[in-house]
Amino acid sequence: MPNVNSLYPYILKDGLQRYKFKHSENRPTDHQEKMGKKGVSFVFRSKEQMANARGFIVTSEEAIQENKDTLSHWTPNVYGWGGYVDLERKHVMGFFEENLMQINTYVIDIDCAKDVVSSDDILLAGIDLGVTPTLIVESPNGYQAYFVLDRPSFISKAHDFKSLRTNKAIARSLKLAFSKEIEGVDFGCNPFGIFRFPNEENIVFYEPDNLFNFKKLMAWSMKVSDDHHQEQQDRFMKQFKTSDFKQTQTSWFRSLLNQTEIKGGKGVLGRNSALFTASLACYSSNLDQDTCIELMTDFNASLSYPLSEREVRKTVRSAYSGRYKGASAHYIQLLNEQWVGDDTRAESSNKGVWYKFAKPREERQKSHYSEWRRDLIRLIERTATKSQGFVQFTRKELMNALGIPESSLKDLLRQMKNDDYVTIKTKPGRNGYTRLWTVKSIVLSLIRSKRVKQLADKEGLLQTLAPIQTLIEKVSNKPINREKLQEIILKEIVNTS
């Protein structure tokens, strides 16, 4: 059972005074408060009172300790000031974002049925995402996961509350990431708002070593945001391919095909770029290739300096090769500025992308070793025994499970001999086998075995996880030998930094 007396100062991080200013029963006579501005926390004795803002304001850790047995909700993040709206001092005020003084923790509210999502599911999602919660508090309708910073993030008015916006972006990234792993993440809940007051009865997980560095968390958040943006772009492109919108119906496309003096030169896009961009617009608009060739042949014939017919056909075939998705907004804009004389943004500036991408795996005869490595990791973590955390196969069984030739399997196992994330042990001979496990599969087995024992010894689980977390960090920070393995799928490596 966690020591809740030390938990509250651990979360509040000197945002409140240590002792009450008046009527303190515990303050030593020679005590001096630490330097720095002190704020307030809002606390409530029931959910009903909280809904009506019927609470009170605490300015010290001592007051938190004195009332801990009767509190139901609190603000773990510290506000600059607080007051009461009535003379009876029953309804609090000052609870708004611009009054936040310091962010100590991000909190995700998860509304779920306990038979659908458990605290272990949240913990495992955190391990997968590289952001294991510091604290998980159970509520009647789900859970609240705390991600406590190692140092508070102070909020200021500078640059129109830029620090607050950054913290809100991090909180949103946490919600986005966890929502893809588990059900019930509440996007409408204020991450710096009022939450269940943690106590000995409702804490289901607590690991004080799981503190988060603000800069590292911000970098992680940016990666999540970029990934989410890319997913939105990909989803948009997929919809775009089947939508009524067609790049061939835009003004830039018509204007470009009416230009006759396109030639090109140093630092200027020329005939090939214009033909290629226009052909990509035809491809993204689902125009068949023969029709595009006819259209581009007519366009080329209108140029004062036309290309050869062979070059036109070659350019169209390249645009229709399947390696590109549509005309690039960047190239559309450049061609517009250089030849059309229009410096306004084209209508399709955010509706087309021009880039190469690898041929899908199902369209290739051979798989990359990085893909087989990923398949192997998935096989281990999907089938590892709950009690031991490893899988055991004969070589033939492994070949069948992965769909990999024997020679390639030998090469894969040899290349992964020093892989810190995957451990492989092989026994040769007629009754030989290959035994495999990953860092994650071992962590899963530990958590599951502890759950079987009704989590009677939470301290033991945390002590067991500590050295594994060190190993995970070692794996995450180890430079990759690119000659040895063409491409490591980094998402498979758990980063708990």
C-alpha positions in Angstrom: 0.0 0.0 0.0 1.5 3.4 -1.0 2.4 5.9 1.6 -0.2 8.6 0.9 1.3 11.0 3.3 4.4 11.3 1.1 2.3 11.1 -2.1 0.7 14.5 -1.8 3.9 16.6 -1.5 5.3 14.4 -4.3 2.6 15.6 -6.6 2.2 19.2 -5.3 6.0 19.9 -5.7 6.3 22.8 -3.2 3.4 24.7 -4.9 1.7 25.1 -1.5 3.3 26.1 1.8 4.4 23.1 3.8 2.5 24.3 7.0 -0.6 26.4 7.6 0.1 30.1 8.1 -2.2 30.1 11.1 -3.1 27.6 13.8 -0.5 25.0 12.6 -0.1 22.1 15.0 3.0 20.6 13.4 5.2 23.6 12.3 8.6 23.6 14.0 9.4 26.9 15.6 12.5 27.4 13.4 10.8 26.3 10.2 11.2 28.6 7.1 9.3 28.0 3.9 11.2 27.4 0.7 11.7 30.3 -1.5 9.3 30.8 -4.4 5.7 31.8 -5.0 3.1 29.7 -3.3 -0.4 29.0 -4.6 -3.6 27.3 -3.7 -5.4 24.0 -4.4 -9.2 23.6 -4.5 -10.6 20.7 -2.7 -14.1 19.2 -2.3 -15.8 16.7 0.0 -18.2 15.1 -2.5 -18.9 15.0 -6.2 -22.2 16.8 -5.7 -20.4 19.6 -3.8 -17.8 19.8 -6.5 -20.5 20.1 -9.2 -21.8 23.2 -7.4 -18.4 24.6 -6.6 -19.0 24.0 -2.9 -15.5 23.4 -1.6 -12.7 25.2 0.1 -9.2 26.5 -0.6 -6.1 25.0 0.9 -2.8 26.8 0.9 -0.6 24.2 2.7 0.3 20.5 2.5 -0.5 20.4 6.2 -4.2 21.3 5.5 -4.3 18.5 2.8 -3.0 16.0 5.4 -5.5 17.1 8.0 -8.5 16.7 5.6 -7.3 13.7 3.5 -9.9 11.3 5.0 -12.9 13.4 4.1 -11.8 14.7 0.6 -13.3 13.3 -2.6 -11.8 15.6 -5.3 -8.9 18.1 -5.6 -6.8 20.1 -8.1 -3.4 18.4 -8.2 -2.1 21.4 -10.2 -1.6 24.6 -8.3 -3.5 27.9 -9.0 -2.2 31.4 -8.3 -5.0 32.5 -6.0 -8.5 31.4 -4.8 -11.4 33.1 -3.2 -15.1 32.7 -2.2 -18.1 34.1 -4.0 -20.3 34.2 -0.9 -20.0 35.5 2.7 -20.5 32.0 4.1 -17.3 31.0 2.2 -18.9 27.9 0.7 -18.5 28.5 -3.0 -15.0 28.8 -4.4 -13.8 30.9 -7.3 -10.5 31.3 -9.2 -10.7 28.0 -11.0 -9.8 29.0 -14.6 -6.8 28.2 -16.8 -5.2 31.7 -16.8 -5.0 31.4 -13.0 -2.9 28.2 -13.2 0.5 28.8 -11.5 2.3 25.5 -12.1 1.6 22.2 -13.8 2.7 19.3 -11.7 0.9 16.5 -13.5 -1.2 15.6 -16.5 -4.2 13.5 -15.8 -6.2 11.4 -18.3 -9.8 10.6 -17.3 -10.9 7.2 -18.6 -14.6 6.5 -18.5 -15.1 2.8 -19.0 -16.6 -0.4 -17.7 -14.2 -2.3 -15.5 -14.8 -5.5 -17.4 -13.7 -3.8 -20.6 -10.7 -1.8 -19.5 -8.7 -2.6 -16.3 -5.9 -0.8 -14.6 -3.5 -3.4 -16.1 -4.7 -2.4 -19.6 -3.8 1.2 -18.9 -0.4 0.2 -17.6 0.3 -2.0 -20.6 -0.8 0.7 -23.0 1.7 3.0 -21.2 4.4 0.5 -21.7 3.6 0.2 -25.4 3.6 4.0 -25.8 6.7 4.6 -23.7 4.8 6.7 -21.1 3.8 4.5 -18.2 1.6 6.4 -15.7 3.0 7.4 -12.4 -0.3 6.8 -10.6 -3.7 5.2 -11.5 -6.7 6.1 -9.4 -9.9 4.1 -9.6 -13.2 6.0 -9.8 -16.8 4.7 -9.9 -16.9 5.2 -13.7 -13.4 4.2 -14.7 -9.9 5.4 -13.9 -7.7 8.5 -13.8 -4.1 8.2 -14.8 -1.6 10.7 -13.5 1.7 11.5 -15.3 3.7 13.4 -12.8 6.6 15.7 -13.9 10.0 15.6 -12.2 9.8 19.4 -12.0 6.8 21.7 -12.2 6.1 23.5 -15.4 5.4 27.1 -14.5 2.7 29.1 -16.3 3.2 32.7 -17.2 1.4 35.4 -19.2 4.4 35.7 -21.5 3.7 35.4 -25.2 0.0 35.1 -24.6 0.3 32.1 -22.3 2.6 30.1 -24.6 3.7 27.8 -21.7 0.0 26.9 -21.1 -0.6 26.2 -24.7 2.4 23.9 -24.8 1.2 22.0 -21.7 -2.2 21.6 -23.3 -0.7 20.2 -26.4 1.2 17.6 -24.4 -2.0 16.7 -22.5 -3.8 16.3 -25.8 -1.0 14.0 -27.2 -1.3 11.8 -24.1 -5.1 11.5 -24.7 -4.6 10.8 -28.4 -2.0 8.1 -27.8 -3.9 6.3 -25.1 -7.2 6.5 -27.0 -5.7 4.3 -29.8 -4.8 1.7 -27.2 -7.8 1.6 -24.9 -11.4 2.7 -24.9 -13.0 5.5 -22.8 -10.4 8.3 -22.9 -12.4 11.5 -22.2 -11.2 14.2 -24.5 -13.7 16.7 -23.0 -12.1 16.5 -19.5 -9.8 19.4 -18.5 -6.4 17.8 -18.0 -5.6 20.5 -15.4 -8.9 20.4 -13.7 -10.5 18.6 -10.7 -9.9 14.9 -10.2 -10.5 12.2 -7.7 -8.5 12.7 -4.5 -6.1 9.7 -4.3 -6.3 7.7 -1.1 -5.4 4.2 0.2 -8.7 2.8 -1.1 -8.7 4.1 -4.7 -5.0 3.9 -5.7 -4.6 0.8 -7.9 -1.1 1.6 -9.2 1.7 3.9 -8.0 5.3 4.0 -9.1 7.1 7.0 -7.8 10.1 6.5 -10.1 7.9 7.1 -13.1 8.5 10.8 -13.3 8.5 12.7 -16.6 11.0 15.2 -17.9 9.1 18.1 -19.5 11.5 18.5 -22.5 11.5 14.8 -23.2 7.7 14.6 -22.9 7.4 17.6 -25.2 9.5 15.8 -27.8 7.4 12.7 -27.4 4.2 14.8 -27.8 5.5 16.4 -31.0 6.1 12.9 -32.4 2.6 11.8 -31.5 1.2 15.0 -33.0 3.2 14.5 -36.2 2.0 10.9 -36.5 -1.6 12.0 -35.9 -1.3 14.7 -38.5 0.2 12.2 -41.0 -2.7 9.8 -40.3 -5.2 12.6 -41.0 -3.3 13.4 -44.2 -3.4 9.7 -45.3 -7.0 9.4 -44.4 -7.8 12.6 -46.4 -5.8 11.4 -49.4 -7.8 8.1 -49.3 -11.0 10.0 -49.2 -9.8 12.4 -51.8 -9.1 9.7 -54.3 -12.7 8.6 -54.1 -14.3 12.1 -53.7 -15.9 14.4 -56.2 -13.0 16.8 -56.0 -10.7 16.6 -59.0 -7.4 18.5 -59.4 -8.1 18.6 -63.2 -11.0 20.9 -62.4 -9.0 23.5 -60.6 -8.0 26.9 -62.0 -4.3 26.2 -61.7 -4.6 23.1 -63.9 -6.4 25.0 -66.6 -4.1 28.0 -66.4 -1.0 25.8 -66.6 -2.2 24.0 -69.7 -2.8 27.3 -71.4 0.9 28.4 -71.0 3.0 28.1 -74.2 6.3 29.6 -73.2 7.4 27.1 -70.6 11.0 26.1 -71.1 12.9 26.0 -67.8 16.4 26.8 -66.8 18.7 27.1 -63.8 16.6 27.4 -60.6 13.3 27.4 -62.6 10.9 24.5 -63.1 10.5 23.6 -66.8 8.5 21.5 -69.2 9.2 18.1 -67.6 8.0 19.4 -64.2 4.9 21.0 -65.7 4.0 17.9 -67.6 4.7 15.6 -64.6 2.6 17.8 -62.2 -0.3 18.0 -64.7 -0.1 14.2 -65.2 -0.2 13.6 -61.5 -3.3 15.8 -61.3 -4.9 13.6 -64.0 -3.9 10.4 -62.0 -5.3 11.7 -58.7 -8.5 12.7 -60.6 -8.9 9.0 -61.8 -8.4 9.9 -65.4 -7.3 6.9 -67.4 -3.7 6.8 -68.6 -4.5 6.9 -72.4 -6.7 10.0 -72.0 -3.9 11.6 -70.0 -1.4 10.9 -72.7 -3.7 12.5 -75.3 -4.1 15.6 -73.1 -0.4 15.9 -72.3 0.5 15.4 -76.0 -1.8 18.3 -76.9 -0.3 20.4 -74.2 3.2 19.6 -75.3 2.4 20.4 -78.9 1.2 23.9 -77.9 4.6 24.7 -76.3 7.0 26.9 -78.2 9.7 24.4 -77.2 8.0 21.0 -77.0 9.5 17.8 -75.7 9.7 14.6 -77.8 6.6 12.4 -77.9 8.7 9.7 -76.3 9.5 12.0 -73.4 5.8 12.9 -72.9 4.8 9.2 -72.7 7.6 8.4 -70.3 6.6 11.3 -68.0 2.9 10.2 -68.0 3.9 6.6 -67.3 6.0 7.7 -64.3 3.1 9.7 -62.9 0.8 6.7 -63.2 3.4 4.3 -61.7 1.6 4.2 -58.4 4.6 5.7 -56.5 2.9 9.0 -56.1 -0.5 10.1 -54.8 -1.2 13.4 -56.5 0.2 16.7 -57.5 2.3 18.5 -54.9 1.0 21.8 -53.5 4.6 23.0 -53.4 5.3 22.4 -57.1 1.9 23.7 -58.1 2.7 26.9 -56.3 6.1 27.2 -57.9 4.8 26.6 -61.4 2.0 29.0 -60.8 4.4 31.8 -59.7 7.0 31.1 -62.5 4.7 30.6 -65.5 1.2 31.6 -64.7 2.1 34.8 -62.9 -0.3 34.1 -60.0 1.2 34.4 -56.6 -2.0 33.3 -54.8 -2.2 29.7 -53.4 -3.7 27.1 -55.7 -7.0 25.6 -54.7 -5.3 22.3 -54.2 -2.6 23.6 -51.9 -3.6 21.2 -49.2 -5.2 18.5 -51.3 -2.3 16.8 -53.0 1.0 15.3 -51.9 3.9 14.4 -54.2 6.3 12.0 -52.7 7.7 8.5 -53.3 6.8 5.6 -51.0 7.9 2.1 -50.8 6.1 -0.6 -52.7 3.6 -2.4 -50.4 5.0 -5.6 -48.9 2.3 -7.7 -50.5 3.5 -6.5 -53.9 7.1 -7.5 -53.4 8.6 -10.9 -53.8 10.9 -10.5 -50.9 10.5 -9.1 -47.3 13.0 -6.9 -45.6 14.7 -8.3 -42.5 13.2 -5.4 -40.5 9.8 -6.7 -41.5 10.6 -10.2 -40.4 12.0 -8.9 -37.2 8.7 -7.1 -36.6 6.8 -10.2 -37.4 8.9 -12.2 -35.0 8.3 -9.7 -32.2 4.6 -9.7 -32.8 4.6 -13.5 -32.8 6.5 -13.6 -29.5 4.3 -11.0 -27.7 1.1 -12.5 -29.1 1.8 -16.1 -28.1 4.1 -15.8 -25.1 2.9 -17.9 -22.1 1.3 -15.9 -19.4 3.3 -17.4 -16.7 6.8 -17.4 -18.3 6.8 -14.7 -20.9 8.5 -16.7 -23.7 7.7 -18.8 -26.7 9.3 -22.0 -27.9 9.3 -23.3 -31.4 11.2 -25.9 -33.5 12.9 -24.3 -36.5 10.3 -25.7 -38.8 7.4 -24.3 -36.7 9.1 -20.9 -36.7 9.5 -21.0 -40.5 5.8 -21.8 -40.9 4.7 -19.3 -38.4 6.7 -16.5 -40.0 6.4 -17.7 -43.6 10.1 -17.4 -44.0 12.6 -19.6 -45.9 15.1 -21.6 -43.8 18.1 -19.7 -45.1 16.5 -16.3 -44.3 15.5 -17.5 -40.8 19.1 -18.4 -40.1 20.2 -15.0 -41.3 17.5 -13.3 -39.2 18.4 -15.2 -36.0 22.1 -14.5 -36.6 21.6 -10.8 -37.1 19.4 -10.6 -34.0 22.0 -12.4 -31.8 22.9 -9.1 -30.1 19.5 -7.5 -30.2 18.8 -6.1 -26.8 15.1 -6.1 -27.1 14.7 -9.7 -28.2 16.4 -12.6 -26.5 17.0 -15.8 -28.4 18.2 -19.1 -27.0 18.7 -22.2 -29.3 19.1 -25.8 -28.4 20.6 -27.8 -31.3 20.0 -31.5 -32.0 17.0 -33.7 -32.8 15.0 -32.5 -29.9 16.2 -29.0 -30.3 14.2 -25.8 -30.1 14.4 -22.0 -30.3 13.2 -20.1 -27.2 12.4 -16.4 -27.6 11.2 -13.6 -25.5 11.1 -9.8 -25.5 11.4 -7.1 -22.8 7.7 -6.4 -23.2 6.7 -10.1 -23.0 8.6 -10.5 -19.7 6.9 -7.3 -18.3 3.5 -8.6 -19.3 4.1 -12.0 -17.7 5.2 -10.2 -14.5 2.1 -8.1 -14.4 -0.2 -11.0 -15.2 1.3 -13.2 -12.5 0.9 -10.5 -10.0 -2.7 -10.1 -11.0 -3.3 -13.8 -10.5 -2.1 -13.3 -6.9 -4.6 -10.4 -6.6 -1.8 -7.9 -6.6 -1.1 -8.8 -2.9 2.5 -7.6 -3.2 2.5 -4.4 -5.3 5.9 -3.4 -3.9 7.4 -6.6 -5.3 6.0 -5.8 -8.8 7.5 -2.4 -8.7 10.9 -3.6 -7.6 10.8 -6.2 -10.4 9.9 -3.6 -13.0 12.7 -1.2 -12.0 15.6 -3.1 -13.5 13.5 -3.9 -16.6 12.9 -0.2 -17.0 16.6 0.4 -16.9 17.1 -2.2 -19.6 14.3 -0.6 -21.7 16.0 2.8 -21.5 19.3 1.1 -22.5 17.7 -0.4 -25.5 16.0 2.8 -26.5 19.2 4.8 -26.3 21.5 2.3 -28.0 22.7 3.3 -31.5 21.5 1.0 -34.2 24.0 -0.9 -36.4 22.5 -0.1 -39.8 24.8 -2.5 -41.7 23.6 -5.3 -39.5 19.9 -4.6 -39.8 18.5 -2.5 -42.6 15.7 -0.9 -40.7 14.7 -1.2 -37.0 11.0 -0.7 -36.4 11.5 1.7 -33.5 7.8 1.6 -32.5 8.4 -2.0 -31.3 11.0 -0.7 -28.8 9.5 0.5 -25.6 10.9 3.9 -24.5 10.2 4.7 -20.9 12.4 7.7 -20.7 
